[in-house]
């Protein structure tokens, strides 16, 4: 098992969420095997997590082994022939997860109920404390209670926003399963159909196409948007970077619709404006990284393409009105694409200027889109860790360039404030040197499949101008490259506002509260410096803020339908409502 980053709970992939996921996954696997339709989860303000399912329960005489001994606790089911076989579709089969949770917890208790009897084992910091067996009227099932170790996760906190999103995914991917988390119920009757209705950014042009079989489920629709948005899952694991199953799904949509048309069609025209989701169940998933964000099984592609293609063709034969609406949307996409192509041809001079600008990009050695071609695991890891800093002006860029890791960190310097892109069309990108340069640097002109960096980081000053530039850049990405934000690739860099030091100790503080605590600790003789901009932080100091302890805020879309109204309110022409909002929230 690999928990990824340790973190403190501010990122959805921080270790505490991985620990919780490992416990819940075991309960979900019980549901998948037809054992238990309810999971109860509670998390206290102190971080104590409790997960109770109503499956079969861990065998009482194996409970201690399953939570502490390696090579025990694998997921098997006994068939009618008496032979034990692994679960047909599970995220992990080796039974490592609970052991890792145990060893990384300050307090860990596992309880199993089976047939009126129960067993309980307790551990502290991974060391056995005691165990007991007793009779009970409690229904069958398992309960895992753990408090992540404060030595490993010193200042963690579960974010309710991340918990809600994870529980919602569990319910969408396991229709019929009831999850109660801190008193809130998550339940889905229609699976991915419910997911798509929640995720689609505007009203669908036609009724969502939904298909479900024993091994696969998918749903998709077109909207008036021109962005493509996809959500892919393997055995309930969210694969944010897609993989072979998503590639096959997209290819199948293009092939199915092309086969029904008498005209030649571009796949980009077919898929423009699509929001889709696919979930598959396979016995031996192969992921391209330890974080399980991308599926690598190549043998499943042909089967997925054939099944998805036939299902779409059959649906559209039965629903000719939907087919006509899809063809109308494709024609509109084709028209927009031709307009953009015309703008591209007319922008050759700008493109040449921009290429000079790109040539000045302080690039790194490893890039995300090169990961698959790298043979060494260390090189693949560096490709995934690659990042691009969008900095405000040359002075800030100078500090970042000097302090960065040239193998994985690139820097792109902005000249002043970029154009406000709200309400503008895609050709605006080709008519503006700054915006065109960002697009080219990221490699996303034609597709996000060629994204060159694992993280795109907005690095601006913590003042009014810096916040404005931050908003303008977020508007740019949300307007023209929203899927990049959906893929959770966009971040904002946190840098310290204050330096408090004396002759012995230096503290860097990110807010006034930290500053006051540092001043109190160092007493009266300390020196307090307020950083007005990134350029004021020396390269020697700046390195620690973009190194292993880099602090990032991820830009996350909670409600896609609210994106346009939010941008309209903040980035469109001034209104009395916005003026009133600003006056009420002045600091």
N, C-alpha and C positions, 0 to 999 in steps of 0.2 A: 504494500500500500504506500502511496505517495501523497502527502498532504499539501504539497506545493509550498506557498508562502506562509509564514507564521502570522504576520499582521496583527491587527488589534480589533478586527471586526468591521473596519471601515470599507473593506472590499469584499465582494460576494464570494471570492475564491480564497479568502483567508482561512487559516487552518481550522478555526473553531467551527466553521460551516461544513468543512469536509468531515470533521469528526461526527457532527450531527447527521450528516448525509449517510455516512457509513452505517450508523445505527438504524436510521429510518429505512434504508435500502433493504436491510434484512427483513423488516416487517412487511415491506412492499412485496418482497419475493414470496412471503407466505400467502399474501393475497393473490398473487399471480398463480400460485399453485392451488387456489381454491380454498384456502384456509384463513378465515378471518376477514371481515369486511370493514373493520374499524380500527383506526390507530389514534391513540390519544397522546398528545405531546404538550408538555408544559416547560417553560423556561423562566426561572426566577430572576429578579433584578440582579442578583449576585452571579448569575450565569450557570446555575445548577439546572441541567437538562434532564428531563425524564421522558422516556418513550415507552409506551405500553401498547402491545398488539394483542390480538385474540386469535393467533394462529395455533399451531400444535404445541408450542413451547419447546425449548431445548431439552433433550433427554436429561432427566435429573442427575443421573450418574455421570454425565459428560459435561455438566455445566462448567465446572472449574477448568477442565481441559479446553473447552471451546473459547474461553475468554482469556486464556493465559499461555497456552502451549502452541507453538508453531506446528504446522502440518496437522492440525486437528480442526474440526468445525467446518469442513468443506460442505458445499450445498448439494446434497444428493437426495434422491427419492427412490424408494424401493418399488419396482414394478411388480406386475402380477406373477412374473416368473421368479420373483425373489431376488433379482439382480439389482444392485444399487447403480443408478445412473445419475449424472449431474443434471441439475435443473436445465430445462430446455432453453430458458432465456433469463439470464441473470447478469447484473453488471459485473460482479466478481464471483468466482467460484471457489477460491482457495481458503476462505474463512479467515483472512488476515485482518479484516477491518476492525472487529471487536477487540482484538488483541492490541492493535495500535491505539484505539481509543482508551483502553485500560492503561497502557503504559504512558500515555500522554495526559493522564488525568490526576488531579490532586485527590479526588475521591471517586470511587467507581463501585457500583453495586449492580449485580445481575440477579434477577429473580425469575424462576421458571415455574409455571403451574401446569401440571398434567394429571388428569384423572383423579382430582381430589387431594393430590399431594403436591408439595412444593419444595424447592431448594433455593437457597440464597447464598451468594458469595460476595465478600467485600474485599476491596483493595485500597491501598493508599499510596500514591506516587508509584503505582505499578507493583507494589509489594503486597503479598497476601496478608490479610488481617484475620478473617475468620469465615466460617461457613456454618449453615444450619439447614436442617430438614424438618418439615412440619406438615401436618394435615391442614386442609383449607377448603372452604366451599367456593373459592374463587374459580371463575371459568379458566379454561386453558389459555396459555399465551406466555409471552415473555415481556419483562420490563427491564430496561437498562437505564440506570441513573448515573450521571457523571458530571463532575465539575472539572473543566480543563485546568491543567496545572498552571499556577501563577508564575512558576519559575520559567516555563516555556512560553506562556502567553501572559506577560506581566500586567498588561492593562487592557484586557479585552472587554468587549461589550457586543452582545448580539443586537444587530440592527433590525427592528421590526419590518422594515421595508424589504430587506433581503429574505427574511423568514417567510413573509407573505408570498413573495414571488416563487420561492422554492416549493411551498405547499400547494400553490396554485398549479404549478407544473406537475406535481405528483398527481393531483386530482384529474387534470386534463388527460394525462397519459394512462390513467387507471380508472376508466369510467366504472362507476359503481362502488368505488372505495370512498369511505367517509373518513376524513382526517379532521380531528379537533386539535387546534393549536392555540394554546392560551385562551381557550373559550370560544374561539372563532372557528366555524365549520367550513371546510372546503370539500366540495362535492361536484362531480360532473357526470351527467347522464349521457352526453353526446360526444365526449372525448375531444378530438382535435377540432370538431365543428365549433365547440364552445371556445377553444383556444383562439381560433381564427376570428370569431366574432368579437373577441376581446382585443385582439391585436391589430385588426385592420384599421388603417389610418383614416379612412373615409368610407362612405356607403359603397358597398359592392355594386358593380354594374349589373350583375345578375346573381341569382341565388348561388351560394357557395356550393361547389362540387365536393362531395364527401364520399370516401370509399373506405371500407374496412374489411379485412380478412383476418385469418388466424395469425398471420405473421407480419402483416403490414396495415398501416392506416395512413391515409393522406387526405388533405383538403386544400383547396386553392380557389382564388377568385381574382378578377381584375378590378381595379379601382381607377378613378380618373387620374391618379398619379402616374408618373413615368418611372418611379423607383421599383426595384425588385426587393422584396423582403421575404426571407425564408427562415423557418425554424425546423431544426432536424434533431432527432432523438434516436438513440440505440438502447434498447432495454431500459427505458426511462432515463438514461443519461443524456443530458442536453449537450449536443455537439456544436458548440458555438462557431467552430471553424468548418463545419460541414464534413466533407469526406466523400467516399465513393457512393454512399446511399443518396446524398443530396445531389451530387453530379448526375447520377442516374435518373433521379426524379426530374430534374430540370431538362435533361435530354429527352426524356419520355414525353413531357408536355409538348416540347417542340415537334417531335416526330408525330405525335397523335394529331395535332391540329394541322400540321403540314399535309398529312395523309388525307384529311377531309377537305382540303382546299384544291381548287383547280388552278391556283396561281402559285408561283414560286414565292416562298416566304423566308425572310430572315429570322433566325431564332431570336435576335434581340427585339425585333418588332413583336413577335409572339409573346415574349415574356415581360415586356415593358408594362409596369403597373401591376404586376402579380404580387400577391401576398400568399404564401403557401407554407404548408407544414407537412412533414413526413416523419413517421415513427415506425421503426422496424424492430423485430425480435429475432435475434440470432444466437446460436449456442456458443460460438467462440469468437467474440468480437476482438479485433486487433486494432488498437489505437496507435496513432503515430506519435503520441507523447504520453508521458505519465499522467498528465492532467486530463486525459481522455476527452479532449476537445475536438478531435478529428478522427474519423473512422478510416482505416486503411485496408479493409477486406476487399480485394479485387474480384474475388470469385462470385460475389453477390450482384454485381452490376447488371449483367445480362438479364437475370431473373427479375430484378426490380424494373428495368426498362420495359420488358415485355408485359408484366402485370399492370403497371401503371398505364402504359399505352393502351392496352386493350380495355381497361376500365374506363378511360376517358372517352375513347371512341364509342363504346357501348352507351355511355351516358349521353353524349351529344347526338347520337342517332335517335335516342328517345326524347331528346329535348331540343328540337330544331331552333326554337326561339333563342335559347342560350347560345347555340352555335352562331347564329346571326349576330348577336351582341358581341361575341368574341371577335368575329371577323371585322366588325365596325371599329372596335378598339384597336385591332392590329393595323387597320388602315390609317387611323389617327396617329398611331405610333410611327408608321412609315412616313407620314407627312412631316412630323416633327423631326425625325431623323434626317430627312432630306434638307430641311431648313438649316439644321446644324451643320450638315456637310457643306452647304453653301457658305456658311459663315467661316468654317474652317479654311476653305479655299481662299476666302478673302482676307484671311488673317495670317498669311505666310510671313509677312514682314514682322508682325508682332511675335509670331512663333519663333522667328530667328532671334529676336531680341531676348525673348524669354529663355531660349536655349543658352544664351550667354549668361543669363542670370542663374540658370540651373547649373551651369558649369562652375559657378562660384559657390555652389552649395557645398558646405563642409560635410561631406558624406562619410559613412562608416564602411567598414569592410564587409560585414555580414548583413543580409537582407532577408526579410520574411519570405518573399516569393522564391528564394533560392533554397529553402530548407529541404525540399524533397530531393534536390540534386546533390546535397551534401551526404557524404558517406559516414563520417564520424559523428557519433552522438553529441559530442561536445560542440561541434560546428552547427549541428541542427539546433541545439539549445541556444546558441548565440544568435542564430537567425530569428528564432522566436522571441528573443529578448531585445531585438533591435528597436530603436525608437527615434523619432524625429522631433526636435524641439522647434517650435515656431516662436521666435523671440522678437521682442519689441526693440528695434533699432540696433545699431552696430555696437554700442557700448555693452549692452546686455549680451549680445551674441559673442563678443570678445571674451567675456568671463566664462560663458558656457563652453566655447570652443577650446579654451586653454585647459579647463578642468575636466572635460568629458573623457569618456573611454572611446577612442577612435575605432575600436572594433565593433561596437554596438550602438553608439550614439552619434546622431547627425544633427546639424544645426541649419535652420533656414531663417535668415534675417528679414524681417518685414520693414518696409519703408513707410513709417507713419501708420495712419489708420486705413484699413482696407475698406472697400466699398460695402455699403449696406445692401445685401442681396435679397432682402425680403421683397416678394412680389415680382422679382425679375425672372427672366427665362434663361435656359441653359446657355444660349449663345453669349450671355453676359460674361461667362468665364473666358471665352475666347477673345473678347474685346477688352479685357482688363489684364494688363501684364502681371500684376501681383497675383490675382486669382488663378490665372493660367499657370504661373510658375509653381504655385502650391500643388495644383493638380498634377502637373508633370513630375514634380519631385516625389509625390506619393505613388505615381504610376497607376492612377485610377481613372484615366481618361475614358477607357473603353469598358473596364470591368474592375470590380474589387478583387477579382481573382489574382490580379497582379500587384496588389498592395505590397509596398516595399518595406513597410515597418510594422512591427507588432503593436507599437503604441504611437499615437500622434499626441504630442503634449504641448498645450498652449502655455507658454512661459512669459507672462507679462508682469509689469510692476503692480504692486498692491496699492494703487492710487486710482483716482477717478478716470484718468486716461487709460490706464491699464485695464480696468474693469470694462471700459467701453470697447477697447480692442478685443477683449475676451468675448464680449457679447457679439461683436461683429463676426468674429471667426466662427463661433458656434452657429450663428445664423447662416453663414456660408455653408457649413457642413450639413445642417438640418435642411437647408433648401435644396441643395444639389447632390449631396452624398449622404442622405439620411441612413442608408443601410450600414455605412461605416460606423455611425453612432449606435445603431441597433446591434452591431457586432461587438460593441463595448470596446472600441479601439481608441476612443477620444478621451483625453484626460486634461486636467488642469494642474500645473505644478504649484505646490505649496512651498514657499520660501520664508525664512524667518523675518519678522518685522523689527526685532530688537536684538542687540548683542549686549549682554551684561557681563562685565568681567572685572576682576582685580588682578593682582600680580600672580595669583596662583591658579585661578579657575576662570573658564569662559563658558557662559551659558548662551545658547541661541534660543530665542523665544518667538513663538508663532502668534501670540496674542498678548493683550495687556495683563491678563491674569497670570500667565507664565512669567511675564516680566516682573510683576510685583512679587511673586514668590522668589524669583532669583535675587532681586534686590534685598529682600528680607533675609535671605540665606547668606549673602555676601556682606551684609551690613552697610555702613555709610560710605566706606572708601571705594565703592565700586564705580565703574564708568559705564554709562548707559548710552548706546548708540542706536538711533532710529534709522533703518535703511529706507531711503526714499525710492530706490529703484534697484533692479538687479545689477546694474552697472556699478553700483557703489560697493558691492560685495567683491572682495578681491578673489581672483582665481584660486589662490591657495585655500581660501575659506569655502569657496563655492563647491569644490569637489565633493565634500561630504554631503551636500544637499541633493546631489544627483547620483550618488553612489548606491550602496546596498540599502541605506536607510532613507531612500528617496520617498517623499510624502506626496501622494497624488490623490486628487479627487476625480473620480470617474464621472463622466457625463452620461447619465442614464435617462432613458425615456420610460416613464411609468405608464403614461396614458397617451398612446399615439394619436388618438382623435383630438387631443387637446393641444398638439404641437402647433398647428396652424393658428388657432385662436390666441395662443400664448405669444407667438411671434408677431401676430398682428397687433396685439396690445402693446408690446414693448418696442417693436422695431418699425411699425408703420407710422403714418403721419401722426403728429401729436393730437391728442383728444382731451376734452375736459376730464374724462374719467382717468386718463393716465396722469394728468397734472395733479388731480386730487390724490391719486395713489402715491405719487412722489412726495407731495406735501405731508401726507400722513405718515410716511416712513422715513423722513429725513432724520439722520442721526445727529 
